[in-house]
């Protein structure tokens, strides 16, 4: 059973609030607020990889039980959103527009909405911004990762940890390099599609399976956690939608999230104590519902 960490819930609040403010129009204050999604990817990669890796290592993994937990977590908040969107589409949209909304709902239900939005337009295009379910693209990326990850782990767990480490590191680097290249060649693909986002989730995976050595020094943990917090805040304040993203510009926020998670696993630092405060934890606990 994965150990509950208050600071990770606080990190979720640091991820969700800039996203909300960005989409509510506070772009001047939080021009890079959308990087909160990238922070979520790192958190998800860490937590889900740890759960699956530990279950497979102890021969208690059940794909049915895993997806039952996922359904119980994500579906209750999604159902009212789908109903609201469908009713709104019937009342407010022309029939042709309503059919397009219906396609979006169906693609979201089957966790392929990222592919649909990739085929249609870019995330910051005016047409995309009017889609009421645009934000479900990130859920689709996560769920696709959760399909691939158990298969990968089943294949490599028969080998020693050295092989496991090299495979995870290699895949993370390949995905990151592909993202950097594609953000210039085809930015919509780099933004929406799993192969170019997988490195963000796998940064969390690298920490969860122990590829990154544990921090043994409290002063070092303070530096790592504090630096991670500054990287996330700096990304929120300095990056904008006019810049090529994700690629290299997604790296600071992702590395910052990974640093906070990793440092917090060894010591309670000043940064992780701030993230563990009750208001931050509360927002973090409802972050998924807020996002949806």
N, C-alpha and C positions, 0 to 999 in steps of 0.2 A: 504494500500500500504506500503510495507516494505521500511524503510528509508535507503537511500544510505549511505554507510560508506566507506570512502576512505581507512581507515586502513585495511579493509577486502580485498580490492583489493591488497593492499600492502602485506598482508599475503599470498595471492595467489602467488605473485611473489616469496616469500620465500619458497613456496611449489614447484613451478615448476622448478626453476633454479637448485636446487640440483638434481632433477630427470633427467633433461636434461644432466647435467654434468656427472652424474653417467653413463648414457647410452651412452654418447659420449666417455667414456673411462677414465674419470678423477676420477677413483675409489680411487686412493691414496689420492687425495685431499678431496673427498667427499665419503668416504666408505659407509656411511649410507644415501646417497642421495635419495634412494628409499623411505624413510620415508615421503617424500613430499606428496606421495599419501595418507598417513594416515592423514596428515594435511588437504588435500582436503576433505577427508571424513567428518571431523569435521565441516569444513566450510559448506559443502553441507547439512549436517544434521541440522545445525543451520538455514540456509536460507530457505530451503524447508519446514521444520517443521513450521517455523514462518508463512510462506505464507499459508500453508494448515490449520494450527490451527486457524489463524485469520479469514480466509475465512469461515471455518466451524462454528466458534463461532458466526460470523455475518450472517450466513445462506446465504452466497453468493458463496459457493464453487461449482465449476463445474468441473467434471472430464475431460470433453471434452476440456474445456478452459485450464485446467492445462496441459494436454498432448499436446495441440496445442502449448503452450508456450515452452514446453520441446522440441518438434520437431523443432520449429523454431530456438531454441538455438543450438541444437547439430547436426542436420542433414546437414546443409550447409557445415560444415567443414568435415563431414564424407564422403560425396559423392565423392569428388575428391580423397580422400585417398583410398576408395574402388576401384575406377576406376584405379588409379595408380598401386595398388597392383595386380589387375586382369590382367592388361596389362603386368606388370612385370613378373607375373607368367607364362603367355603364352610365353613370350620371353626367359625367363631364366631358367625355371624349366622343369624337366621331367614330362610327363603326370600324373604319379602317385602323384608326389609332387604338381602339379597344382591342382589336385582334392582335396588334403588335404587343400590347400590354399582356395579353393572354400568353403569347409566345414567351415573354420574359418570365412570367410566373411559372410556366411549365419547365423552362430551362433551369430556373432557380430550384424547383422541387427536385430535379434530377442532378443538381449541382454541376451544371455545365453553363451557367449564365456567363461566366468569364469568357467562354468561347463565343457565345452569342454577341456579347458586347465588343469583343475583339473584331468580329466580322463586320460589325455595324459602324463603329466610330472610335475615336480616342476618348479617354476618360474626361478630359477637360474641354471637349468640344461642346458647343451649345446644345446640340441635339442630345448628347449623352446626359447632360446635366438635368434634363427634364424627365428622365426615366425614373419612376418612383422606386425601382428595385435595382438601381445601378450598384448600390453598395453590396449586393449579394455576390458580386464577383469574387470578393475575398473569401467568402464561405466556400465557394466552389473550388478555389485554389486549395484551401485547407483540406477539404474532403477528398479531393483527388490525391493529395499527398498522403492522406491516411489510407488510401487504397494501395499505393505503391510501397509505402514504408514497411508494412508487415512482410510483404513478399521479399523485399530486399533483406530484411533482417533474417528471415527464414533461410535465405541462401547463404548468408555470410556467418551465421552463428555457429555453423559446423566447423569453422576455421578458428584459429587462435585470435586473441585480441589484437595482435599486430596487424593481421590482415583486415580485421574489422575497422581498425583505425585508418589504415591506408585507403580503404574503399570510401569511407565517409569523407575523409579529407579531400580525396580526388574528386568525388562527385560535387562537393561544395565548391571547389575551385573551378571545375568545369562549368557549373551553372552560373557562377559569378562572372567568369570571363565571357560566357555567352550573353549574359545580361548586358555587360558593358558594350559588347559589339552590337547587339541588336537594338539597344536604345538609340543608336545612331542610324542603323540601317532600316529598322522597322519598329518604331517606338511603341506602337499599339501591342505588338506581340510581346515585347519586353515587359510591358506593364501588366498584361492580363494573363499570360499563359504560364502554366506551372514550370516548365523547364527553365524559365528565366527568373522565377521567383523561388525555386526550391532552395537555393543557397541561403535564403533568409531563414527559412524553417530549419535548415540543417545546421546553421550556427547554434541554434538551441540544442539540436541533436548532439553535436560535438561535445557540449558541456554535459549533457545528461548521461552519456555513456562513458564519460571519463577520459575522453581524448585530451582535453585540456587539463594539465596537472592542477591539483588543488592548491589554493593559496595557503601558505603556512605562516605568514607574517601579518599581524594586524595592521601595521603601517602600510604595507603593500596593498592590503585589502581596502584600506581607506582611499588610497590613491586610485586604485582600479575602479572602485565604486563611484568616487567623486568624478573621475574622468568620464565614466559612462554616463552619469547624469548630465554633465556639461555637453557631451556629444549629442544627446537627445534634445536638450533644450536649444542648443545651437542650431540643430537641424530645423527645428520648429520655427525659429526666428529668422533664419538666414536663407533657407531654401524657398523657392517659389514655383508655382505651376508653369512658369515660363521657361524653366530650366529643364534640360534633358533628364528624365527620371523613369525608372529607378537607376540602374547602373551604378556608377561610382558614387553618385549623390545619395543613394540609399545606404551606403556602407556605414557612415558615421552613426546614424540612429540605430542600425542593427547591431553594430559593434558595441554601442553604448548599452543597449538592452542586454546583450550577452555578458558584458562586463558586470553590470549590476546583479544579474542572476548568479554569475559565477562567484563574485565576491561575497554575496549574501549567503551562499552555501557554506562558507567557512567561518565568517564572522558577521556580527551585527555592527555595521559601520554607521557613521553619521547619516550617510545617504539612505541606507536601508531602514534606519530608524525613522527618518522622515517619511519614507514610503509606507511605513507600518502604522502611521498615525490613523486614528479611527476614521476621520473624514475621507482620507485617501482609500482606506480599505473598503469603506462603504461604497464609494463610487466604483471601485474595482469589482466588487461583488455583483453590481448591477450593470457592468460595462457592456456585456453582450446584449442585454435588453435595450440599453441606451443606443447602441450601434444599430440594432435592427429597427 
